[in-house]
Amino acid sequence: MPRYAPAERHQETSFYFSRYEHRRPPEPLKRSRTGERIWQILAVVSLLLGARYIVWRWTGSLNWDAWWFAVPLVIAESCAYFGLILFTLNLWKTQDYPMRPAPARIDECLAGEIPDARPIAVDVFIATYNEEEELVRLSIRDAKAMSYPHPIELNIHVLDDGRRASMRAVADEEGVNYISRDNNVGFKAGNLRNAMEQTSGDFILICDADTRPFPTLLERTLGYFRDPDVAFVQTPQWFYDLPEGDRLRDWLWQRLGRVGRWFGGAVEAVAGEIRIGEDPFANDPAMFYDIIQRRRNAYNAAFCCGAASLHRREAVMFVALQAFGDAIAKAGDEGRSRLTRLTRRKSDPEAQALARWQAAQEEELTPYKFHVSEDIYTSIVLHQDRHRRWKSVLHPYVESKMLSPQDLLTWTIQRFKYAGGSLDIFFHDNPVTAPGMSIGQRLMYLTTFWSYLGAVWNLCFLLAPLVFFFFGVAPVSAYTGDFFGHALPFLIANEIAFLAGTWGLSGYKGKVSYLASFPISLRALWAVLRKQKIKFPVTPKERQDGNFLHLVWPQVALMVTTVAAFCWAAFALSQGIGAYTPGGLIANGLWGLNNVLAMSVMVRAALWKPEATA
């Protein structure tokens, strides 16, 4: 392992997150075979009741007098039910890859034997653009502190797309390599490609400017690469800088005494840990990594999320070269056809060679696809490769810590990039229909894309109660016992099933955040459909000043309109105006209340301010 030069003394910079340095990440959820069987049984019951409800909605409940309202809503419900099927398959079972001992030599990670095998070489890429230099210094120092039980060649590189003399100075002070370039082509993907051209490590650890690896990262992840077909290992991202909040039982105890503590404990015993005053943006990385991504291991479909992921250089270059060759062949054939038409000669080896040479000059070798979502794009290319059948691994343990959005503007920028990048892939390079993937992989990628398309039917669900409140028009023939007899069993069974499926984590925050963030996904969908290029904004690492209520005007408008519309419907019912019914008011009132509560989460996030640093 290289001996890095000691850092020069410099004035320590105080950051807002300095007070959270003592925090430690949660352990991954423990797998329970009994609990998994219970979840699977409940999930099947939920899907069967859901199918019963959807069939009834299409065949026995539609209000054809208001078909303009009833038909779009039942289509939205059907789309949501299909998403439920996909999500159930995603969460079906936990199947972790076995953790194996850290390899001592590179030959232990390859299929063939290598005489005089050398120690493993790892390149750490810390990508930065305009982040605070002292923030990057923290990431450098934590990367230097990574341990390994065997000799290893560890090289740390600062990939500075900002071309800053101050950033070069920090790299020199810390004794690590500094890499820059004279342009920003391809943004982060281009930055990574430029670094790959100047390095040669067997494995590449990708870090953002704020990714601070733990000492155990390499020791606990390189063992997966003993399987020569493992292309990358994604570790969970953990945001440690937001308020942890108070446990519900403790929060109620402070206000209601023993009764409150007992009641809060009883609620948490059923619903899992609940915290009051925690993460206002419902980032919920544990739900995504420990539940959604982790359970995709069973389908070999966990995808790369960029930061805190470890890549086999051979795999990334293998698929890049293959794509490069295929692109040249395709472009060469097209060029040869044009030359043939111009020269009117059916076969000309010189024309063929010329066309391929021209195509090679114009085509770029891109180990990481130049795309706003280069991480998931890389995963797709690897999973599609039919020659090697590359594998991906979601390592269940947190091996690094990162910073989370500190304001709604930053959160919105980040989520728009995720949504726009994923939808752009879906509409232009859809892996669901492209050759090379297994059925399980196709379904898992479809689950991701379908979740972003869900903003369309979520909008229908948000507007549906308003139609009833304002006009007394119902999408069903009647809000009778038949309606409640079909809807309530499904809704209750679904809640119980996913309570069991996500046992140990609270899924409520994720659900309401998903519903309340519909404007972001709709805007991203509109941009992609209009063929607008999704930009590569760097997510700010510091809180942006200002009032962010302007970002949630759709949510505020929906809340106000829903409350006003309910009041009107209640008044109209009491006065015998229109075709309002008590059953309809109850059903749509509860529906509207759920929508208002979901929207309020986003409004609170717009008003949230972190505690002042002491």
C-alpha positions as CSV (number, residue, x, y, z in Angstrom):
1,M,0.0,0.0,0.0
2,P,1.4,3.4,-0.9
3,R,2.7,5.5,1.9
4,Y,0.9,8.8,1.5
5,A,2.8,11.9,2.5
6,P,1.6,13.5,5.7
7,A,-0.8,16.4,5.2
8,E,0.5,19.9,5.8
9,R,-1.0,21.7,8.7
10,H,-3.9,23.9,7.8
11,Q,-6.7,25.6,9.7
12,E,-9.5,23.1,10.3
13,T,-12.8,24.1,8.6
14,S,-16.0,23.8,10.7
15,F,-18.9,22.4,8.7
16,Y,-22.5,22.1,9.8
17,F,-22.2,18.3,9.9
18,S,-19.2,18.3,12.2
19,R,-21.5,17.8,15.2
20,Y,-22.8,14.5,13.6
21,E,-19.4,12.9,13.2
22,H,-20.1,10.5,16.1
23,R,-23.1,8.9,14.4
24,R,-22.8,5.3,13.3
25,P,-24.9,3.7,10.5
26,P,-27.7,1.1,11.2
27,E,-27.0,-2.5,10.7
28,P,-28.8,-4.2,7.7
29,L,-32.1,-5.8,8.4
30,K,-31.8,-9.4,9.5
31,R,-33.3,-11.9,7.3
32,S,-36.1,-14.1,8.9
33,R,-37.3,-17.0,6.8
34,T,-40.4,-17.2,8.9
35,G,-41.1,-13.5,8.4
36,E,-40.4,-13.9,4.7
37,R,-42.9,-16.7,4.3
38,I,-45.5,-14.6,6.2
39,W,-44.9,-11.6,3.9
40,Q,-45.2,-13.8,0.8
41,I,-48.5,-15.3,1.9
42,L,-49.9,-11.9,2.8
43,A,-48.6,-10.5,-0.6
44,V,-50.4,-13.2,-2.5
45,V,-53.6,-12.5,-0.6
46,S,-53.3,-8.8,-1.3
47,L,-52.7,-9.3,-5.0
48,L,-55.7,-11.7,-5.2
49,L,-58.0,-9.2,-3.4
50,G,-56.6,-6.5,-5.7
51,A,-57.3,-8.5,-8.8
52,R,-60.9,-9.1,-7.5
53,Y,-61.2,-5.3,-6.9
54,I,-59.9,-4.4,-10.4
55,V,-62.1,-6.9,-12.2
56,W,-65.1,-5.6,-10.3
57,R,-64.2,-2.0,-11.1
58,W,-64.1,-2.8,-14.9
59,T,-67.1,-5.1,-15.0
60,G,-69.5,-4.0,-12.2
61,S,-68.9,-0.5,-10.9
62,L,-68.3,2.0,-13.7
63,N,-70.5,5.0,-13.8
64,W,-71.1,5.2,-17.5
65,D,-73.1,8.4,-17.2
66,A,-69.7,10.0,-16.3
67,W,-67.5,7.9,-18.5
68,W,-65.1,10.8,-19.0
69,F,-64.2,10.6,-15.3
70,A,-64.8,6.9,-14.6
71,V,-62.7,5.4,-17.4
72,P,-59.5,7.4,-16.8
73,L,-59.7,6.7,-13.1
74,V,-60.1,2.9,-13.5
75,I,-57.2,2.9,-16.0
76,A,-55.1,4.8,-13.4
77,E,-56.1,2.2,-10.8
78,S,-55.2,-0.6,-13.2
79,C,-51.8,0.9,-13.9
80,A,-51.2,1.3,-10.1
81,Y,-52.2,-2.3,-9.6
82,F,-49.7,-3.4,-12.2
83,G,-47.0,-1.4,-10.4
84,L,-48.1,-3.2,-7.2
85,I,-47.4,-6.6,-8.9
86,L,-43.9,-5.4,-10.0
87,F,-43.1,-4.0,-6.5
88,T,-44.3,-7.3,-4.9
89,L,-41.9,-9.2,-7.2
90,N,-39.1,-6.8,-6.2
91,L,-39.7,-7.4,-2.5
92,W,-40.4,-11.1,-2.8
93,K,-37.3,-12.5,-1.0
94,T,-33.9,-11.5,0.3
95,Q,-31.0,-13.5,-1.2
96,D,-27.7,-11.9,-0.2
97,Y,-24.5,-12.9,-2.0
98,P,-22.2,-14.7,0.4
99,M,-19.4,-12.5,1.8
100,R,-16.1,-14.1,1.1
101,P,-12.6,-13.4,2.5
102,A,-10.7,-10.5,1.0
103,P,-8.4,-11.8,-1.8
104,A,-4.7,-11.4,-1.4
105,R,-3.7,-11.4,-5.0
106,I,-5.3,-10.5,-8.3
107,D,-5.3,-14.1,-9.6
108,E,-8.0,-14.9,-6.9
109,C,-10.3,-12.6,-8.8
110,L,-9.8,-14.0,-12.3
111,A,-11.0,-17.1,-14.1
112,G,-7.5,-18.2,-15.2
113,E,-4.3,-18.7,-13.3
114,I,-1.6,-16.1,-13.5
115,P,2.0,-17.0,-12.6
116,D,3.7,-14.7,-10.1
117,A,0.4,-13.0,-9.3
118,R,0.7,-9.5,-7.9
119,P,-1.2,-7.7,-5.2
120,I,-4.6,-6.2,-6.1
121,A,-4.5,-2.6,-7.3
122,V,-7.4,-0.3,-6.5
123,D,-8.0,3.2,-7.9
124,V,-10.2,5.5,-5.8
125,F,-11.9,8.2,-7.9
126,I,-13.1,11.2,-6.0
127,A,-15.1,13.2,-8.5
128,T,-15.5,16.9,-7.8
129,Y,-16.5,20.1,-9.7
130,N,-17.2,23.1,-7.5
131,E,-17.5,21.6,-4.0
132,E,-15.7,23.1,-1.0
133,E,-12.0,22.0,-1.1
134,E,-12.0,21.2,2.6
135,L,-15.0,19.0,2.1
136,V,-13.1,17.0,-0.5
137,R,-10.1,16.9,1.9
138,L,-12.3,15.0,4.4
139,S,-13.1,12.4,1.7
140,I,-9.5,12.1,0.8
141,R,-8.4,11.4,4.4
142,D,-11.1,8.8,4.9
143,A,-10.1,7.1,1.7
144,K,-6.5,7.0,2.9
145,A,-7.6,5.5,6.1
146,M,-9.1,2.4,4.4
147,S,-7.5,-0.8,5.7
148,Y,-6.9,-4.2,4.1
149,P,-5.5,-7.4,5.5
150,H,-3.1,-8.0,2.7
151,P,-0.6,-5.9,0.7
152,I,-2.5,-3.7,-1.8
153,E,-1.8,-1.0,-4.2
154,L,-4.1,1.8,-3.3
155,N,-4.1,4.9,-5.4
156,I,-6.4,7.9,-4.7
157,H,-7.2,10.4,-7.4
158,V,-9.0,13.7,-7.2
159,L,-11.0,14.1,-10.4
160,D,-11.4,17.9,-10.6
161,D,-13.7,19.1,-13.4
162,G,-13.4,22.6,-12.0
163,R,-9.7,22.9,-12.8
164,R,-9.0,24.7,-9.6
165,A,-5.5,25.5,-8.4
166,S,-6.8,25.4,-4.8
167,M,-8.1,21.8,-5.3
168,R,-4.7,20.8,-6.8
169,A,-3.1,22.2,-3.7
170,V,-5.2,20.1,-1.4
171,A,-4.4,17.0,-3.4
172,D,-0.7,17.8,-3.1
173,E,-0.9,18.5,0.6
174,E,-2.6,15.1,1.1
175,G,-0.2,13.3,-1.1
176,V,-2.8,12.0,-3.6
177,N,-3.0,12.3,-7.4
178,Y,-4.8,15.2,-9.1
179,I,-6.4,14.6,-12.5
180,S,-8.2,17.3,-14.5
181,R,-9.0,18.0,-18.2
182,D,-9.4,21.0,-20.4
183,N,-13.2,20.5,-21.0
184,N,-16.3,19.1,-19.3
185,V,-17.5,16.9,-22.1
186,G,-19.8,14.2,-20.7
187,F,-19.8,15.8,-17.3
188,K,-19.3,13.2,-14.6
189,A,-19.2,10.3,-17.0
190,G,-16.5,12.1,-19.1
191,N,-14.6,12.9,-15.9
192,L,-14.5,9.2,-15.0
193,R,-13.5,8.2,-18.6
194,N,-10.6,10.7,-18.5
195,A,-9.4,9.3,-15.2
196,M,-9.6,5.7,-16.6
197,E,-7.4,6.7,-19.4
198,Q,-4.7,7.7,-16.9
199,T,-4.9,4.9,-14.4
200,S,-4.6,1.2,-14.5
201,G,-6.1,-0.3,-11.2
202,D,-7.9,-3.6,-11.3
203,F,-10.8,-2.1,-9.4
204,I,-12.3,1.4,-9.3
205,L,-14.0,2.8,-6.2
206,I,-16.2,5.7,-7.3
207,C,-16.8,8.5,-4.8
208,D,-18.5,11.8,-4.9
209,A,-16.9,14.8,-3.3
210,D,-18.8,14.1,-0.1
211,T,-18.4,10.3,-0.1
212,R,-16.4,9.4,3.0
213,P,-15.5,5.6,3.0
214,F,-15.2,3.7,6.2
215,P,-11.9,1.8,6.8
216,T,-13.7,-1.6,6.2
217,L,-15.0,-0.8,2.7
218,L,-12.4,-2.7,0.6
219,E,-11.9,-5.5,3.1
220,R,-15.6,-6.3,3.1
221,T,-16.4,-5.9,-0.6
222,L,-13.4,-7.1,-2.6
223,G,-14.2,-10.7,-1.6
224,Y,-17.2,-10.6,-3.9
225,F,-14.9,-10.3,-6.9
226,R,-13.5,-13.8,-6.2
227,D,-16.4,-14.6,-8.6
228,P,-14.8,-13.5,-11.9
229,D,-18.2,-12.6,-13.3
230,V,-19.0,-10.0,-10.7
231,A,-18.8,-6.6,-12.4
232,F,-19.6,-4.2,-9.6
233,V,-20.6,-4.0,-6.0
234,Q,-22.9,-1.2,-4.8
235,T,-22.8,-0.4,-1.1
236,P,-25.7,1.4,0.6
237,Q,-25.5,5.2,0.7
238,W,-26.1,6.6,4.2
239,F,-26.9,10.2,4.9
240,Y,-25.8,11.1,8.4
241,D,-26.3,14.8,8.6
242,L,-30.0,15.3,9.1
243,P,-31.9,15.3,12.4
244,E,-32.6,11.9,13.8
245,G,-35.7,13.0,15.6
246,D,-37.2,11.3,18.7
247,R,-38.7,7.9,18.9
248,L,-42.5,8.1,19.0
249,R,-42.6,6.5,22.4
250,D,-40.1,9.0,23.9
251,W,-41.9,11.9,22.2
252,L,-45.2,10.9,23.7
253,W,-43.6,10.2,27.0
254,Q,-42.4,13.8,27.3
255,R,-45.9,15.1,26.7
256,L,-48.2,12.4,28.1
257,G,-46.1,10.5,30.6
258,R,-46.3,6.8,31.1
259,V,-49.6,6.5,29.1
260,G,-47.9,8.2,26.1
261,R,-44.9,6.0,26.3
262,W,-47.0,2.8,26.5
263,F,-49.2,3.9,23.5
264,G,-46.2,4.9,21.5
265,G,-44.4,1.7,22.2
266,A,-47.5,-0.3,21.2
267,V,-47.8,1.6,17.9
268,E,-44.1,1.0,17.1
269,A,-44.4,-2.7,18.0
270,V,-46.9,-2.9,15.1
271,A,-45.7,-0.3,12.6
272,G,-41.9,-0.4,13.3
273,E,-39.7,2.4,14.5
274,I,-41.4,5.9,14.1
275,R,-39.5,9.1,14.7
276,I,-40.9,12.6,15.1
277,G,-38.9,15.5,13.7
278,E,-36.5,13.5,11.6
279,D,-35.5,13.8,7.9
280,P,-38.0,16.4,6.5
281,F,-37.3,15.3,2.9
282,A,-38.1,11.6,3.4
283,N,-34.8,10.6,1.7
284,D,-35.2,7.2,3.3
285,P,-32.0,5.5,1.8
286,A,-32.5,2.5,4.0
287,M,-35.8,1.6,2.3
288,F,-34.2,1.9,-1.1
289,Y,-30.9,0.0,-0.4
290,D,-31.9,-2.4,2.4
291,I,-35.2,-3.4,0.9
292,I,-35.6,-2.5,-2.8
293,Q,-32.0,-2.8,-4.1
294,R,-31.0,-5.6,-1.7
295,R,-33.8,-7.9,-2.8
296,R,-32.9,-7.4,-6.4
297,N,-29.9,-9.6,-5.8
298,A,-32.2,-12.5,-6.3
299,Y,-32.6,-11.5,-9.9
300,N,-29.0,-10.3,-10.5
301,A,-30.6,-6.9,-11.1
302,A,-29.2,-4.5,-8.4
303,F,-28.1,-1.5,-10.3
304,C,-25.2,0.9,-9.7
305,C,-26.0,4.2,-8.0
306,G,-22.7,5.9,-8.6
307,A,-21.1,6.9,-5.3
308,A,-19.8,4.2,-2.9
309,S,-19.7,1.6,-5.7
310,L,-16.7,-0.6,-6.6
311,H,-16.2,-1.6,-10.2
312,R,-14.1,-4.2,-12.0
313,R,-12.1,-2.3,-14.6
314,E,-12.1,-5.3,-17.0
315,A,-15.9,-5.4,-17.0
316,V,-16.4,-1.7,-17.6
317,M,-13.9,-1.8,-20.5
318,F,-15.1,-5.0,-21.9
319,V,-18.6,-3.8,-22.5
320,A,-17.3,-0.3,-23.6
321,L,-15.1,-1.9,-26.2
322,Q,-17.9,-4.2,-27.4
323,A,-20.3,-1.2,-27.7
324,F,-17.5,0.7,-29.5
325,G,-17.0,-2.1,-32.0
326,D,-20.7,-2.5,-32.6
327,A,-21.2,1.2,-33.2
328,I,-18.3,1.3,-35.7
329,A,-19.7,-1.7,-37.5
330,K,-23.2,-0.2,-37.7
331,A,-21.9,3.2,-38.8
332,G,-19.5,1.6,-41.2
333,D,-22.2,-0.4,-42.9
334,E,-24.3,2.8,-43.2
335,G,-21.3,4.6,-44.6
336,R,-20.6,1.8,-47.0
337,S,-24.1,1.8,-48.3
338,R,-23.9,5.5,-49.0
339,L,-20.6,5.1,-50.8
340,T,-22.0,2.2,-52.8
341,R,-24.9,4.3,-53.9
342,L,-22.6,7.1,-54.9
343,T,-20.1,4.9,-56.9
344,R,-22.8,2.5,-58.1
345,R,-20.6,-0.5,-57.2
346,K,-22.2,-3.4,-55.3
347,S,-19.0,-4.5,-53.5
348,D,-15.9,-2.6,-52.9
349,P,-13.5,-3.7,-50.1
350,E,-11.8,-0.3,-50.2
351,A,-15.1,1.5,-49.7
352,Q,-15.9,-0.8,-46.8
353,A,-12.5,-0.2,-45.2
354,L,-12.9,3.6,-45.7
355,A,-16.3,3.6,-44.2
356,R,-15.2,1.7,-41.1
357,W,-12.2,4.0,-40.7
358,Q,-14.3,7.1,-40.9
359,A,-16.8,5.6,-38.4
360,A,-13.9,4.8,-36.0
361,Q,-12.7,8.4,-36.2
362,E,-16.1,9.7,-35.3
363,E,-17.1,7.2,-32.6
364,E,-16.0,7.7,-29.0
365,L,-15.0,5.0,-26.5
366,T,-17.1,5.7,-23.5
367,P,-16.5,3.3,-20.5
368,Y,-19.2,5.3,-18.7
369,K,-22.0,6.4,-20.9
370,F,-22.3,10.1,-21.4
371,H,-25.7,10.4,-19.7
372,V,-27.2,12.2,-16.7
373,S,-27.8,8.7,-15.2
374,E,-24.5,7.2,-16.2
375,D,-24.6,4.9,-13.2
376,I,-27.8,3.0,-14.0
377,Y,-26.9,3.2,-17.7
378,T,-23.6,1.3,-16.9
379,S,-25.5,-1.3,-15.0
380,I,-27.9,-1.8,-18.0
381,V,-25.0,-2.3,-20.4
382,L,-23.3,-4.8,-18.1
383,H,-26.5,-6.7,-17.5
384,Q,-27.3,-6.8,-21.2
385,D,-24.0,-8.4,-22.2
386,R,-24.6,-11.9,-23.5
387,H,-21.0,-12.9,-23.7
388,R,-20.0,-12.8,-20.0
389,R,-23.3,-12.5,-18.1
390,W,-21.9,-10.0,-15.7
391,K,-23.2,-10.0,-12.2
392,S,-24.0,-7.1,-9.8
393,V,-24.0,-7.2,-6.0
394,L,-25.8,-5.1,-3.5
395,H,-23.6,-5.3,-0.3
396,P,-26.0,-5.0,2.6
397,Y,-23.6,-3.2,5.0
398,V,-23.1,0.6,5.0
399,E,-19.5,1.3,4.2
400,S,-19.4,5.1,3.8
401,K,-21.3,8.2,4.8
402,M,-22.6,11.0,2.6
403,L,-24.3,14.4,2.9
404,S,-28.0,14.7,2.1
405,P,-30.0,17.6,0.6
406,Q,-30.3,20.4,3.1
407,D,-33.1,22.3,1.5
408,L,-36.0,21.6,-0.9
409,L,-34.3,23.3,-3.9
410,T,-31.3,20.9,-3.6
411,W,-33.7,17.9,-3.1
412,T,-35.7,19.0,-6.1
413,I,-32.6,19.3,-8.4
414,Q,-31.5,15.8,-7.3
415,R,-34.9,14.1,-7.8
416,F,-35.5,15.8,-11.1
417,K,-32.2,14.4,-12.3
418,Y,-33.0,10.9,-11.1
419,A,-36.5,11.0,-12.7
420,G,-35.4,12.6,-16.0
421,G,-32.4,10.3,-16.5
422,S,-34.5,7.2,-15.8
423,L,-37.3,8.2,-18.1
424,D,-34.9,9.2,-20.8
425,I,-33.4,5.7,-20.7
426,F,-36.9,4.2,-20.8
427,F,-38.0,6.1,-23.9
428,H,-34.8,5.9,-25.9
429,D,-32.8,2.8,-24.8
430,N,-35.3,0.7,-23.0
431,P,-33.6,-2.4,-21.5
432,V,-37.0,-4.0,-20.9
433,T,-37.4,-4.8,-24.6
434,A,-33.7,-4.9,-25.7
435,P,-32.0,-8.3,-26.0
436,G,-29.6,-9.7,-23.5
437,M,-31.4,-9.6,-20.2
438,S,-33.2,-12.3,-18.2
439,I,-36.9,-12.0,-17.5
440,G,-36.1,-11.1,-13.8
441,Q,-33.8,-8.3,-14.8
442,R,-36.3,-6.9,-17.3
443,L,-39.0,-6.9,-14.6
444,M,-36.8,-5.1,-12.1
445,Y,-35.8,-2.4,-14.5
446,L,-39.4,-2.0,-15.5
447,T,-40.3,-1.6,-11.8
448,T,-37.9,1.4,-11.7
449,F,-39.2,3.1,-14.8
450,W,-42.9,2.3,-13.9
451,S,-42.4,4.1,-10.6
452,Y,-41.5,7.3,-12.4
453,L,-44.4,7.0,-14.8
454,G,-46.6,6.6,-11.7
455,A,-46.8,10.4,-11.5
456,V,-49.4,10.3,-14.2
457,W,-51.9,8.1,-12.4
458,N,-51.0,9.7,-9.0
459,L,-52.3,12.9,-10.5
460,C,-55.5,11.2,-11.3
461,F,-55.8,10.0,-7.7
462,L,-55.1,13.5,-6.4
463,L,-57.8,15.1,-8.6
464,A,-60.5,12.4,-8.4
465,P,-61.9,13.5,-5.0
466,L,-62.1,17.1,-6.2
467,V,-64.4,16.0,-9.1
468,F,-66.8,14.5,-6.6
469,F,-66.6,17.3,-4.1
470,F,-67.3,20.0,-6.7
471,F,-69.8,18.4,-9.0
472,G,-71.2,15.4,-7.1
473,V,-70.1,13.1,-9.9
474,A,-68.8,9.7,-8.8
475,P,-66.6,7.3,-10.8
476,V,-68.5,4.3,-9.5
477,S,-72.2,3.5,-9.9
478,A,-72.8,3.9,-6.2
479,Y,-70.9,4.2,-2.9
480,T,-72.7,1.3,-1.4
481,G,-71.7,-1.7,0.7
482,D,-70.6,-3.4,-2.6
483,F,-68.0,-0.7,-3.1
484,F,-66.7,-0.9,0.4
485,G,-66.8,-4.7,0.3
486,H,-64.4,-4.8,-2.6
487,A,-62.2,-1.8,-1.8
488,L,-61.6,-2.1,2.0
489,P,-60.4,-5.8,2.1
490,F,-57.8,-5.0,-0.7
491,L,-56.6,-1.8,1.0
492,I,-56.3,-3.4,4.4
493,A,-54.6,-6.5,3.1
494,N,-52.2,-4.4,1.1
495,E,-51.2,-2.3,4.1
496,I,-50.7,-5.4,6.3
497,A,-48.7,-7.2,3.6
498,F,-46.2,-4.4,3.0
499,L,-46.0,-3.8,6.7
500,A,-44.7,-7.4,6.9
501,G,-42.6,-7.1,3.7
502,T,-40.7,-4.0,5.0
503,W,-40.7,-5.1,8.7
504,G,-38.1,-3.1,10.6
505,L,-38.4,0.0,8.5
506,S,-41.2,2.6,8.2
507,G,-42.5,2.7,4.6
508,Y,-45.0,5.6,5.2
509,K,-42.5,8.3,4.6
510,G,-41.5,6.9,1.3
511,K,-45.1,6.5,0.2
512,V,-46.2,10.0,1.0
513,S,-43.0,11.4,-0.5
514,Y,-43.7,9.5,-3.7
515,L,-47.2,10.8,-3.9
516,A,-46.3,14.4,-3.0
517,S,-43.4,14.7,-5.5
518,F,-45.7,14.2,-8.5
519,P,-44.8,17.6,-10.0
520,I,-41.1,16.7,-10.3
521,S,-41.8,13.5,-12.1
522,L,-44.4,15.1,-14.4
523,R,-42.0,17.9,-15.3
524,A,-39.3,15.3,-16.0
525,L,-41.7,13.2,-18.1
526,W,-42.7,16.3,-20.1
527,A,-39.1,17.3,-20.7
528,V,-38.2,13.8,-22.0
529,L,-41.3,13.6,-24.2
530,R,-40.3,17.0,-25.7
531,K,-36.9,15.6,-26.3
532,Q,-35.2,18.2,-24.1
533,K,-31.8,17.2,-22.8
534,I,-31.7,16.4,-19.1
535,K,-28.9,18.6,-17.7
536,F,-26.2,17.5,-15.3
537,P,-26.6,19.9,-12.4
538,V,-24.2,19.3,-9.5
539,T,-26.2,18.7,-6.3
540,P,-25.3,21.5,-3.9
541,K,-23.6,20.3,-0.7
542,E,-24.6,23.4,1.4
543,R,-28.0,24.8,2.3
544,Q,-29.3,27.2,-0.3
545,D,-30.7,30.4,1.2
546,G,-34.3,31.6,0.5
547,N,-37.9,30.7,0.8
548,F,-38.9,27.5,-1.0
549,L,-42.7,27.7,-0.8
550,H,-42.6,28.6,-4.5
551,L,-41.4,25.1,-5.2
552,V,-44.5,23.5,-3.6
553,W,-47.3,25.7,-5.0
554,P,-49.0,22.7,-6.7
555,Q,-49.1,20.9,-3.3
556,V,-50.4,23.9,-1.5
557,A,-53.0,24.6,-4.1
558,L,-54.1,20.9,-4.0
559,M,-54.4,21.1,-0.1
560,V,-56.4,24.3,-0.1
561,T,-58.7,23.2,-2.9
562,T,-59.3,19.8,-1.4
563,V,-60.3,21.3,2.0
564,A,-62.5,23.9,0.4
565,A,-64.1,21.4,-1.9
566,F,-64.9,19.0,1.0
567,C,-66.5,21.9,2.9
568,W,-68.7,22.7,-0.1
569,A,-69.7,19.0,-0.6
570,A,-70.6,18.7,3.1
571,F,-72.7,21.8,2.9
572,A,-74.4,20.6,-0.3
573,L,-75.2,17.3,1.2
574,S,-76.7,18.9,4.3
575,Q,-78.9,21.1,2.1
576,G,-79.9,18.4,-0.4
577,I,-78.1,20.1,-3.3
578,G,-76.9,17.8,-6.1
579,A,-76.4,14.1,-6.1
580,Y,-74.1,13.8,-3.0
581,T,-74.4,10.8,-0.7
582,P,-73.0,10.1,2.8
583,G,-71.1,7.1,1.5
584,G,-69.5,9.2,-1.3
585,L,-68.6,12.0,1.2
586,I,-67.0,9.5,3.6
587,A,-65.0,7.6,0.9
588,N,-63.8,10.8,-0.9
589,G,-63.3,12.6,2.4
590,L,-60.8,9.9,3.6
591,W,-59.2,9.9,0.2
592,G,-58.8,13.7,0.2
593,L,-57.5,13.6,3.8
594,N,-54.8,11.1,2.7
595,N,-53.8,13.4,-0.1
596,V,-53.7,16.5,2.1
597,L,-51.5,14.8,4.7
598,A,-49.2,13.6,1.9
599,M,-48.9,17.1,0.4
600,S,-48.3,18.6,3.9
601,V,-45.0,16.6,4.1
602,M,-43.6,18.5,1.1
603,V,-44.9,21.8,2.4
604,R,-43.2,21.2,5.8
605,A,-40.0,20.3,3.9
606,A,-40.2,23.7,2.1
607,L,-40.4,25.5,5.5
608,W,-37.8,23.4,7.3
609,K,-34.6,25.0,8.5
610,P,-31.7,23.2,10.1
611,E,-30.8,24.0,13.7
612,A,-28.3,26.8,14.0
613,T,-24.7,25.6,14.4
614,A,-23.4,26.4,17.8
